[in-house]
Amino acid sequence: MTELATQRCRPLEGQPPMSTAEVTQQLARTPGWALADGAIQKNFDFADYHHTMAFVNAVARVAHVEDHHPELVVSYNRCTVRFNTHSVGGISVNDFICAAKVDALLP
């Protein structure tokens, strides 16, 4: 994961999405992330709404810097983060780079 967290997202228009085998291989290296409906996703639990929103704001910063934006589902003490790459019509390395950066936000 550390290696992915040091990488940067790049434009991928015109490239194919990762194969199922590639996605499975990357998921084995990204604890807690799972394949769900054409995206990778992970649930993050927090003590309260304040901590949840602090996390959401930190994820928003990652998304802005990387220009790769997740779907977020936010509730009182939980945030589900989902990544896929619309420009390739599936999952790409950019999704795993951002997943690693999101994981690095927490101790």
C-alpha positions in Angstrom: 0.0 0.0 0.0 2.8 2.4 0.8 4.1 2.2 -2.8 0.6 3.1 -4.2 0.3 6.0 -1.8 3.4 7.6 -3.2 2.1 7.5 -6.8 0.0 10.1 -8.6 -3.1 9.6 -10.6 -2.7 10.2 -14.3 -5.1 10.7 -17.2 -6.2 7.3 -18.6 -8.7 8.2 -21.4 -8.7 5.6 -24.1 -7.1 2.9 -22.0 -9.0 -0.2 -20.9 -10.1 -0.9 -17.4 -8.1 -3.3 -15.2 -8.9 -7.0 -15.8 -10.7 -9.0 -13.1 -7.4 -10.7 -12.4 -5.6 -7.4 -12.0 -8.3 -6.0 -9.7 -8.2 -9.2 -7.6 -4.4 -8.9 -7.3 -4.6 -5.3 -6.2 -7.4 -6.0 -3.7 -5.2 -8.6 -2.0 -2.8 -5.7 -1.3 -5.4 -3.2 -0.1 -6.9 -4.5 3.2 -10.5 -3.8 3.8 -11.3 -2.7 0.2 -13.7 -4.9 -1.8 -15.2 -5.1 -5.2 -18.8 -4.0 -5.3 -20.9 -3.1 -8.3 -18.1 -2.1 -10.6 -16.1 -0.1 -8.0 -13.8 -0.7 -5.1 -15.2 0.4 -1.7 -14.4 0.4 1.9 -16.4 1.4 5.1 -14.8 3.6 7.6 -16.3 3.8 11.2 -15.8 6.8 13.5 -16.8 7.7 17.1 -19.1 10.5 16.1 -20.2 12.9 13.3 -17.4 15.4 13.9 -14.8 12.7 13.3 -16.7 11.4 10.3 -16.8 14.9 8.7 -13.1 15.5 9.4 -12.4 12.3 7.5 -14.7 13.4 4.6 -12.9 16.7 4.3 -9.6 14.9 4.3 -10.8 12.6 1.5 -12.1 15.6 -0.4 -8.6 17.1 -0.3 -7.0 13.9 -1.6 -9.7 13.8 -4.4 -8.9 17.4 -5.3 -5.1 17.0 -5.4 -5.4 13.8 -7.4 -8.3 15.0 -9.6 -9.9 11.6 -9.0 -13.2 11.8 -7.1 -14.9 9.0 -5.1 -18.5 8.5 -4.3 -19.0 9.1 -0.6 -21.9 7.8 1.5 -21.9 9.6 4.8 -23.8 9.0 8.0 -23.4 9.9 11.7 -20.4 7.6 12.4 -19.6 6.0 9.1 -18.4 6.9 5.6 -18.3 4.5 2.7 -15.8 5.4 0.0 -16.2 4.1 -3.5 -13.8 4.5 -6.4 -14.1 3.7 -10.1 -12.7 5.4 -13.2 -15.4 6.7 -15.5 -13.0 7.5 -18.3 -12.0 3.8 -18.7 -15.4 2.4 -17.9 -14.3 0.4 -14.9 -11.5 0.1 -12.3 -8.1 1.5 -12.9 -4.8 2.0 -11.1 -6.0 5.5 -10.1 -8.6 3.9 -7.9 -6.1 1.9 -6.0 -3.7 4.9 -5.7 -6.5 6.9 -4.2 -7.6 4.0 -1.9 -4.1 3.9 -0.6 -4.0 7.6 0.0 -7.4 7.5 1.8 -6.1 4.6 4.0 -3.0 6.7 4.9 -5.3 9.4 6.4 -5.9 7.2 9.4 -3.4 5.8 11.9 
